[in-house]
Amino acid sequence: MEVDHSTVHRWVAHFSPQLLERFNRRKRVVGSKRDVHQGPRRYIYRAIDILRDTVEFFFSENRNQVAAQRFLRKALTRHGRPERIVIDGSQTNYEAILSCDAESRLRQRSRRPLKPIRSAIAGISTIGSNRITGVSSRIRSMLGFKSHANDVVILSGIEMIHMMGKRQARYAYKSVDRCFDLLAA
């Protein structure tokens, strides 16, 4: 059976968001300390916990405070408040953390005191830069993307495969094939 590369591309564009949604439902609990990094192309925002597991990722065409706030809101609603967030020296990330922290404190009217999100401004760590380099090496051979929507779908699929390889799902299968079979079923 012959399959053209454009057919495989269409399958990825169609099934990748569905598989990622299923994977996120089966994802195990993440740590309470996170690093936030940005990539060099079309701004890949990524949060990584202490075990080097991907907590959340977000793709944006712009690097501004609105994009950083969208990413942080998505991470906070899906995974809760961390103890601390380590960011690079970006002022937009710093301001986004402060505004999202204030919003989450107002929304959660609990009687127990909330731990504040502390942001330590440091240089980009090797953990984040290694993860971004892994995605960049995959993209380099693709000759770029024509649209942002296509970019998001394909890069989401790449991130999902990386998370499967690091066994971030609740089931503990050693092979990516087995994890993929469970998601597709």
Rosetta constraint file for C-alpha pairs under 8 A:
AtomPair CA 3 CA 7 HARMONIC 6.59 0.50
AtomPair CA 3 CA 8 HARMONIC 7.27 0.50
AtomPair CA 4 CA 8 HARMONIC 6.68 0.50
AtomPair CA 5 CA 9 HARMONIC 6.17 0.50
AtomPair CA 6 CA 10 HARMONIC 6.21 0.50
AtomPair CA 7 CA 11 HARMONIC 6.27 0.50
AtomPair CA 8 CA 12 HARMONIC 6.21 0.50
AtomPair CA 9 CA 13 HARMONIC 6.18 0.50
AtomPair CA 10 CA 14 HARMONIC 6.09 0.50
AtomPair CA 11 CA 15 HARMONIC 5.85 0.50
AtomPair CA 11 CA 16 HARMONIC 7.84 0.50
AtomPair CA 12 CA 16 HARMONIC 5.28 0.50
AtomPair CA 12 CA 153 HARMONIC 7.74 0.50
AtomPair CA 12 CA 154 HARMONIC 6.84 0.50
AtomPair CA 12 CA 157 HARMONIC 7.50 0.50
AtomPair CA 13 CA 17 HARMONIC 7.62 0.50
AtomPair CA 13 CA 150 HARMONIC 6.95 0.50
AtomPair CA 13 CA 153 HARMONIC 5.87 0.50
AtomPair CA 13 CA 154 HARMONIC 6.56 0.50
AtomPair CA 14 CA 18 HARMONIC 7.81 0.50
AtomPair CA 15 CA 19 HARMONIC 6.19 0.50
AtomPair CA 16 CA 20 HARMONIC 6.07 0.50
AtomPair CA 16 CA 153 HARMONIC 6.41 0.50
AtomPair CA 16 CA 154 HARMONIC 7.26 0.50
AtomPair CA 16 CA 156 HARMONIC 7.15 0.50
AtomPair CA 16 CA 157 HARMONIC 5.38 0.50
AtomPair CA 17 CA 21 HARMONIC 6.18 0.50
AtomPair CA 17 CA 153 HARMONIC 6.49 0.50
AtomPair CA 17 CA 156 HARMONIC 7.41 0.50
AtomPair CA 17 CA 157 HARMONIC 7.52 0.50
AtomPair CA 18 CA 22 HARMONIC 6.40 0.50
AtomPair CA 19 CA 23 HARMONIC 6.07 0.50
AtomPair CA 19 CA 183 HARMONIC 6.29 0.50
AtomPair CA 19 CA 184 HARMONIC 6.90 0.50
AtomPair CA 20 CA 24 HARMONIC 6.10 0.50
AtomPair CA 20 CA 156 HARMONIC 7.28 0.50
AtomPair CA 20 CA 157 HARMONIC 7.07 0.50
AtomPair CA 20 CA 160 HARMONIC 6.28 0.50
AtomPair CA 21 CA 25 HARMONIC 6.51 0.50
AtomPair CA 22 CA 26 HARMONIC 6.64 0.50
AtomPair CA 22 CA 183 HARMONIC 6.39 0.50
AtomPair CA 23 CA 27 HARMONIC 6.04 0.50
AtomPair CA 23 CA 160 HARMONIC 7.61 0.50
AtomPair CA 23 CA 169 HARMONIC 7.02 0.50
AtomPair CA 23 CA 183 HARMONIC 6.76 0.50
AtomPair CA 26 CA 169 HARMONIC 5.44 0.50
AtomPair CA 26 CA 170 HARMONIC 5.72 0.50
AtomPair CA 26 CA 171 HARMONIC 7.92 0.50
AtomPair CA 27 CA 168 HARMONIC 5.84 0.50
AtomPair CA 27 CA 169 HARMONIC 4.22 0.50
AtomPair CA 27 CA 170 HARMONIC 5.70 0.50
AtomPair CA 28 CA 168 HARMONIC 5.95 0.50
AtomPair CA 28 CA 169 HARMONIC 5.32 0.50
AtomPair CA 28 CA 170 HARMONIC 4.98 0.50
AtomPair CA 29 CA 79 HARMONIC 7.74 0.50
AtomPair CA 30 CA 49 HARMONIC 6.69 0.50
AtomPair CA 30 CA 53 HARMONIC 7.54 0.50
AtomPair CA 30 CA 55 HARMONIC 6.43 0.50
AtomPair CA 30 CA 79 HARMONIC 7.35 0.50
AtomPair CA 31 CA 49 HARMONIC 5.49 0.50
AtomPair CA 31 CA 50 HARMONIC 6.38 0.50
AtomPair CA 31 CA 51 HARMONIC 7.45 0.50
AtomPair CA 31 CA 82 HARMONIC 7.68 0.50
AtomPair CA 32 CA 49 HARMONIC 7.08 0.50
AtomPair CA 32 CA 50 HARMONIC 7.93 0.50
AtomPair CA 32 CA 81 HARMONIC 7.54 0.50
AtomPair CA 32 CA 82 HARMONIC 4.41 0.50
AtomPair CA 32 CA 83 HARMONIC 5.29 0.50
AtomPair CA 32 CA 84 HARMONIC 7.20 0.50
AtomPair CA 33 CA 49 HARMONIC 5.63 0.50
AtomPair CA 33 CA 50 HARMONIC 6.03 0.50
AtomPair CA 33 CA 82 HARMONIC 5.69 0.50
AtomPair CA 33 CA 83 HARMONIC 5.57 0.50
AtomPair CA 33 CA 84 HARMONIC 5.28 0.50
AtomPair CA 33 CA 85 HARMONIC 6.22 0.50
AtomPair CA 34 CA 47 HARMONIC 6.06 0.50
AtomPair CA 34 CA 48 HARMONIC 5.33 0.50
AtomPair CA 34 CA 49 HARMONIC 4.33 0.50
AtomPair CA 34 CA 50 HARMONIC 6.42 0.50
AtomPair CA 34 CA 55 HARMONIC 7.98 0.50
AtomPair CA 34 CA 82 HARMONIC 7.00 0.50
AtomPair CA 34 CA 84 HARMONIC 6.53 0.50
AtomPair CA 34 CA 85 HARMONIC 5.01 0.50
AtomPair CA 34 CA 86 HARMONIC 6.24 0.50
AtomPair CA 35 CA 46 HARMONIC 8.00 0.50
AtomPair CA 35 CA 47 HARMONIC 5.43 0.50
AtomPair CA 35 CA 48 HARMONIC 5.15 0.50
AtomPair CA 35 CA 49 HARMONIC 6.31 0.50
AtomPair CA 35 CA 50 HARMONIC 7.97 0.50
AtomPair CA 35 CA 85 HARMONIC 5.70 0.50
AtomPair CA 35 CA 86 HARMONIC 4.64 0.50
AtomPair CA 35 CA 87 HARMONIC 6.00 0.50
AtomPair CA 35 CA 128 HARMONIC 7.41 0.50
AtomPair CA 36 CA 45 HARMONIC 6.95 0.50
AtomPair CA 36 CA 46 HARMONIC 5.58 0.50
AtomPair CA 36 CA 47 HARMONIC 4.46 0.50
AtomPair CA 36 CA 48 HARMONIC 6.52 0.50
AtomPair CA 36 CA 85 HARMONIC 6.94 0.50
AtomPair CA 36 CA 86 HARMONIC 6.19 0.50
AtomPair CA 36 CA 87 HARMONIC 5.15 0.50
AtomPair CA 36 CA 88 HARMONIC 7.46 0.50
AtomPair CA 36 CA 128 HARMONIC 7.62 0.50
AtomPair CA 37 CA 44 HARMONIC 7.77 0.50
AtomPair CA 37 CA 45 HARMONIC 5.75 0.50
AtomPair CA 37 CA 46 HARMONIC 5.37 0.50
AtomPair CA 37 CA 47 HARMONIC 6.59 0.50
AtomPair CA 37 CA 87 HARMONIC 6.60 0.50
AtomPair CA 37 CA 88 HARMONIC 6.84 0.50
AtomPair CA 37 CA 124 HARMONIC 7.04 0.50
AtomPair CA 37 CA 128 HARMONIC 5.89 0.50
AtomPair CA 37 CA 129 HARMONIC 7.71 0.50
AtomPair CA 38 CA 43 HARMONIC 5.75 0.50
AtomPair CA 38 CA 44 HARMONIC 5.21 0.50
AtomPair CA 38 CA 45 HARMONIC 4.68 0.50
AtomPair CA 38 CA 46 HARMONIC 6.46 0.50
AtomPair CA 38 CA 132 HARMONIC 7.96 0.50
AtomPair CA 39 CA 43 HARMONIC 5.13 0.50
AtomPair CA 39 CA 44 HARMONIC 4.74 0.50
AtomPair CA 39 CA 45 HARMONIC 6.69 0.50
AtomPair CA 39 CA 129 HARMONIC 7.93 0.50
AtomPair CA 39 CA 132 HARMONIC 5.83 0.50
AtomPair CA 40 CA 44 HARMONIC 7.45 0.50
AtomPair CA 42 CA 59 HARMONIC 6.88 0.50
AtomPair CA 42 CA 60 HARMONIC 5.94 0.50
AtomPair CA 42 CA 61 HARMONIC 4.97 0.50
AtomPair CA 42 CA 62 HARMONIC 6.99 0.50
AtomPair CA 43 CA 59 HARMONIC 5.95 0.50
AtomPair CA 43 CA 60 HARMONIC 5.45 0.50
AtomPair CA 43 CA 61 HARMONIC 6.36 0.50
AtomPair CA 43 CA 62 HARMONIC 6.79 0.50
AtomPair CA 43 CA 63 HARMONIC 6.37 0.50
AtomPair CA 44 CA 57 HARMONIC 6.98 0.50
AtomPair CA 44 CA 58 HARMONIC 5.92 0.50
AtomPair CA 44 CA 59 HARMONIC 4.77 0.50
AtomPair CA 44 CA 60 HARMONIC 6.66 0.50
AtomPair CA 45 CA 57 HARMONIC 5.48 0.50
AtomPair CA 45 CA 58 HARMONIC 5.05 0.50
AtomPair CA 45 CA 59 HARMONIC 6.17 0.50
AtomPair CA 45 CA 60 HARMONIC 7.81 0.50
AtomPair CA 45 CA 68 HARMONIC 7.66 0.50
AtomPair CA 45 CA 71 HARMONIC 7.02 0.50
AtomPair CA 46 CA 54 HARMONIC 7.19 0.50
AtomPair CA 46 CA 55 HARMONIC 7.51 0.50
AtomPair CA 46 CA 56 HARMONIC 5.85 0.50
AtomPair CA 46 CA 57 HARMONIC 4.30 0.50
AtomPair CA 46 CA 58 HARMONIC 6.49 0.50
AtomPair CA 46 CA 128 HARMONIC 7.96 0.50
AtomPair CA 47 CA 54 HARMONIC 6.05 0.50
AtomPair CA 47 CA 55 HARMONIC 5.23 0.50
AtomPair CA 47 CA 56 HARMONIC 5.28 0.50
AtomPair CA 47 CA 57 HARMONIC 6.31 0.50
AtomPair CA 48 CA 52 HARMONIC 5.61 0.50
AtomPair CA 48 CA 53 HARMONIC 5.52 0.50
AtomPair CA 48 CA 54 HARMONIC 4.62 0.50
AtomPair CA 48 CA 55 HARMONIC 5.31 0.50
AtomPair CA 48 CA 56 HARMONIC 7.39 0.50
AtomPair CA 48 CA 128 HARMONIC 7.29 0.50
AtomPair CA 49 CA 53 HARMONIC 5.56 0.50
AtomPair CA 49 CA 54 HARMONIC 6.63 0.50
AtomPair CA 49 CA 55 HARMONIC 6.35 0.50
AtomPair CA 52 CA 127 HARMONIC 6.95 0.50
AtomPair CA 53 CA 163 HARMONIC 7.25 0.50
AtomPair CA 53 CA 166 HARMONIC 7.20 0.50
AtomPair CA 53 CA 168 HARMONIC 6.99 0.50
AtomPair CA 54 CA 163 HARMONIC 6.71 0.50
AtomPair CA 55 CA 75 HARMONIC 7.48 0.50
AtomPair CA 55 CA 79 HARMONIC 7.72 0.50
AtomPair CA 56 CA 74 HARMONIC 7.94 0.50
AtomPair CA 56 CA 75 HARMONIC 5.85 0.50
AtomPair CA 57 CA 71 HARMONIC 7.32 0.50
AtomPair CA 58 CA 71 HARMONIC 5.82 0.50
AtomPair CA 59 CA 152 HARMONIC 6.19 0.50
AtomPair CA 60 CA 67 HARMONIC 6.47 0.50
AtomPair CA 61 CA 148 HARMONIC 7.22 0.50
AtomPair CA 62 CA 67 HARMONIC 6.90 0.50
AtomPair CA 63 CA 67 HARMONIC 6.46 0.50
AtomPair CA 63 CA 68 HARMONIC 7.46 0.50
AtomPair CA 64 CA 68 HARMONIC 6.44 0.50
AtomPair CA 64 CA 92 HARMONIC 6.14 0.50
AtomPair CA 65 CA 69 HARMONIC 6.01 0.50
AtomPair CA 65 CA 92 HARMONIC 4.93 0.50
AtomPair CA 65 CA 93 HARMONIC 6.73 0.50
AtomPair CA 65 CA 95 HARMONIC 7.21 0.50
AtomPair CA 65 CA 96 HARMONIC 5.87 0.50
AtomPair CA 66 CA 70 HARMONIC 6.21 0.50
AtomPair CA 66 CA 96 HARMONIC 7.75 0.50
AtomPair CA 67 CA 71 HARMONIC 6.28 0.50
AtomPair CA 68 CA 72 HARMONIC 6.19 0.50
AtomPair CA 68 CA 92 HARMONIC 7.09 0.50
AtomPair CA 68 CA 93 HARMONIC 5.96 0.50
AtomPair CA 68 CA 96 HARMONIC 5.91 0.50
AtomPair CA 69 CA 73 HARMONIC 5.95 0.50
AtomPair CA 69 CA 93 HARMONIC 7.96 0.50
AtomPair CA 69 CA 96 HARMONIC 5.03 0.50
AtomPair CA 69 CA 97 HARMONIC 7.30 0.50
AtomPair CA 69 CA 99 HARMONIC 7.82 0.50
AtomPair CA 69 CA 100 HARMONIC 6.62 0.50
AtomPair CA 70 CA 74 HARMONIC 6.12 0.50
AtomPair CA 71 CA 75 HARMONIC 6.24 0.50
AtomPair CA 72 CA 76 HARMONIC 5.95 0.50
AtomPair CA 72 CA 96 HARMONIC 7.50 0.50
AtomPair CA 72 CA 97 HARMONIC 7.15 0.50
AtomPair CA 72 CA 100 HARMONIC 6.90 0.50
AtomPair CA 73 CA 77 HARMONIC 6.01 0.50
AtomPair CA 73 CA 100 HARMONIC 6.54 0.50
AtomPair CA 74 CA 78 HARMONIC 6.11 0.50
AtomPair CA 75 CA 79 HARMONIC 5.74 0.50
AtomPair CA 75 CA 80 HARMONIC 7.24 0.50
AtomPair CA 76 CA 80 HARMONIC 4.66 0.50
AtomPair CA 76 CA 81 HARMONIC 5.66 0.50
AtomPair CA 81 CA 117 HARMONIC 7.48 0.50
AtomPair CA 82 CA 117 HARMONIC 6.67 0.50
AtomPair CA 83 CA 115 HARMONIC 6.50 0.50
AtomPair CA 83 CA 116 HARMONIC 6.98 0.50
AtomPair CA 83 CA 117 HARMONIC 5.89 0.50
AtomPair CA 83 CA 118 HARMONIC 7.21 0.50
AtomPair CA 84 CA 116 HARMONIC 7.63 0.50
AtomPair CA 84 CA 117 HARMONIC 4.93 0.50
AtomPair CA 84 CA 118 HARMONIC 4.76 0.50
AtomPair CA 84 CA 119 HARMONIC 6.15 0.50
AtomPair CA 84 CA 120 HARMONIC 7.98 0.50
AtomPair CA 85 CA 117 HARMONIC 6.52 0.50
AtomPair CA 85 CA 118 HARMONIC 6.11 0.50
AtomPair CA 85 CA 119 HARMONIC 5.09 0.50
AtomPair CA 85 CA 120 HARMONIC 6.95 0.50
AtomPair CA 86 CA 118 HARMONIC 7.97 0.50
AtomPair CA 86 CA 119 HARMONIC 5.46 0.50
AtomPair CA 86 CA 120 HARMONIC 5.11 0.50
AtomPair CA 86 CA 121 HARMONIC 6.36 0.50
AtomPair CA 86 CA 122 HARMONIC 7.12 0.50
AtomPair CA 87 CA 93 HARMONIC 7.14 0.50
AtomPair CA 87 CA 94 HARMONIC 7.59 0.50
AtomPair CA 87 CA 119 HARMONIC 6.68 0.50
AtomPair CA 87 CA 120 HARMONIC 6.49 0.50
AtomPair CA 87 CA 121 HARMONIC 5.46 0.50
AtomPair CA 87 CA 122 HARMONIC 6.37 0.50
AtomPair CA 87 CA 123 HARMONIC 7.80 0.50
AtomPair CA 87 CA 124 HARMONIC 7.29 0.50
AtomPair CA 88 CA 121 HARMONIC 5.61 0.50
AtomPair CA 88 CA 122 HARMONIC 5.24 0.50
AtomPair CA 88 CA 123 HARMONIC 5.21 0.50
AtomPair CA 88 CA 124 HARMONIC 5.21 0.50
AtomPair CA 89 CA 121 HARMONIC 5.42 0.50
AtomPair CA 89 CA 122 HARMONIC 6.08 0.50
AtomPair CA 89 CA 123 HARMONIC 6.53 0.50
AtomPair CA 90 CA 94 HARMONIC 6.53 0.50
AtomPair CA 91 CA 95 HARMONIC 6.19 0.50
AtomPair CA 92 CA 96 HARMONIC 6.04 0.50
AtomPair CA 93 CA 97 HARMONIC 6.15 0.50
AtomPair CA 94 CA 98 HARMONIC 6.43 0.50
AtomPair CA 94 CA 119 HARMONIC 7.18 0.50
AtomPair CA 95 CA 99 HARMONIC 6.24 0.50
AtomPair CA 96 CA 100 HARMONIC 6.00 0.50
AtomPair CA 97 CA 101 HARMONIC 5.88 0.50
AtomPair CA 97 CA 117 HARMONIC 7.77 0.50
AtomPair CA 97 CA 119 HARMONIC 7.71 0.50
AtomPair CA 98 CA 102 HARMONIC 6.31 0.50
AtomPair CA 99 CA 103 HARMONIC 6.28 0.50
AtomPair CA 100 CA 104 HARMONIC 6.11 0.50
AtomPair CA 101 CA 105 HARMONIC 6.22 0.50
AtomPair CA 101 CA 116 HARMONIC 7.57 0.50
AtomPair CA 101 CA 117 HARMONIC 6.67 0.50
AtomPair CA 102 CA 106 HARMONIC 6.37 0.50
AtomPair CA 103 CA 107 HARMONIC 6.23 0.50
AtomPair CA 104 CA 108 HARMONIC 6.13 0.50
AtomPair CA 105 CA 109 HARMONIC 7.33 0.50
AtomPair CA 105 CA 114 HARMONIC 7.47 0.50
AtomPair CA 124 CA 128 HARMONIC 6.88 0.50
AtomPair CA 124 CA 129 HARMONIC 6.93 0.50
AtomPair CA 125 CA 129 HARMONIC 6.45 0.50
AtomPair CA 126 CA 130 HARMONIC 5.81 0.50
AtomPair CA 127 CA 131 HARMONIC 6.43 0.50
AtomPair CA 128 CA 132 HARMONIC 6.26 0.50
AtomPair CA 129 CA 133 HARMONIC 6.05 0.50
AtomPair CA 130 CA 134 HARMONIC 6.34 0.50
AtomPair CA 131 CA 135 HARMONIC 6.76 0.50
AtomPair CA 132 CA 136 HARMONIC 6.17 0.50
AtomPair CA 133 CA 137 HARMONIC 6.14 0.50
AtomPair CA 134 CA 138 HARMONIC 6.74 0.50
AtomPair CA 135 CA 139 HARMONIC 6.37 0.50
AtomPair CA 135 CA 155 HARMONIC 7.83 0.50
AtomPair CA 135 CA 158 HARMONIC 7.24 0.50
AtomPair CA 135 CA 159 HARMONIC 7.78 0.50
AtomPair CA 136 CA 140 HARMONIC 6.05 0.50
AtomPair CA 137 CA 141 HARMONIC 7.32 0.50
AtomPair CA 138 CA 142 HARMONIC 7.36 0.50
AtomPair CA 139 CA 143 HARMONIC 7.34 0.50
AtomPair CA 139 CA 144 HARMONIC 7.00 0.50
AtomPair CA 140 CA 144 HARMONIC 7.37 0.50
AtomPair CA 145 CA 150 HARMONIC 6.87 0.50
AtomPair CA 145 CA 151 HARMONIC 5.92 0.50
AtomPair CA 146 CA 150 HARMONIC 7.21 0.50
AtomPair CA 146 CA 151 HARMONIC 7.78 0.50
AtomPair CA 147 CA 151 HARMONIC 6.26 0.50
AtomPair CA 148 CA 152 HARMONIC 6.18 0.50
AtomPair CA 149 CA 153 HARMONIC 6.39 0.50
AtomPair CA 150 CA 154 HARMONIC 6.24 0.50
AtomPair CA 151 CA 155 HARMONIC 6.02 0.50
AtomPair CA 152 CA 156 HARMONIC 5.89 0.50
AtomPair CA 153 CA 157 HARMONIC 6.39 0.50
AtomPair CA 154 CA 158 HARMONIC 6.41 0.50
AtomPair CA 155 CA 159 HARMONIC 6.15 0.50
AtomPair CA 156 CA 160 HARMONIC 6.09 0.50
AtomPair CA 157 CA 161 HARMONIC 6.28 0.50
AtomPair CA 158 CA 162 HARMONIC 6.35 0.50
AtomPair CA 159 CA 163 HARMONIC 6.23 0.50
AtomPair CA 160 CA 164 HARMONIC 6.16 0.50
AtomPair CA 161 CA 165 HARMONIC 6.14 0.50
AtomPair CA 161 CA 176 HARMONIC 7.48 0.50
AtomPair CA 162 CA 166 HARMONIC 6.37 0.50
AtomPair CA 163 CA 167 HARMONIC 6.31 0.50
AtomPair CA 163 CA 168 HARMONIC 5.60 0.50
AtomPair CA 163 CA 169 HARMONIC 7.86 0.50
AtomPair CA 164 CA 168 HARMONIC 6.01 0.50
AtomPair CA 164 CA 169 HARMONIC 6.86 0.50
AtomPair CA 164 CA 176 HARMONIC 5.81 0.50
AtomPair CA 164 CA 179 HARMONIC 6.78 0.50
AtomPair CA 165 CA 175 HARMONIC 7.28 0.50
AtomPair CA 165 CA 176 HARMONIC 5.72 0.50
AtomPair CA 167 CA 171 HARMONIC 7.97 0.50
AtomPair CA 167 CA 172 HARMONIC 6.58 0.50
AtomPair CA 167 CA 173 HARMONIC 7.32 0.50
AtomPair CA 167 CA 174 HARMONIC 7.27 0.50
AtomPair CA 173 CA 178 HARMONIC 6.50 0.50
AtomPair CA 173 CA 179 HARMONIC 6.51 0.50
AtomPair CA 174 CA 178 HARMONIC 7.67 0.50
AtomPair CA 175 CA 179 HARMONIC 6.68 0.50
AtomPair CA 176 CA 180 HARMONIC 6.02 0.50
AtomPair CA 177 CA 181 HARMONIC 6.13 0.50
AtomPair CA 178 CA 182 HARMONIC 6.35 0.50
AtomPair CA 179 CA 183 HARMONIC 6.33 0.50
AtomPair CA 180 CA 184 HARMONIC 6.08 0.50
AtomPair CA 181 CA 185 HARMONIC 6.07 0.50
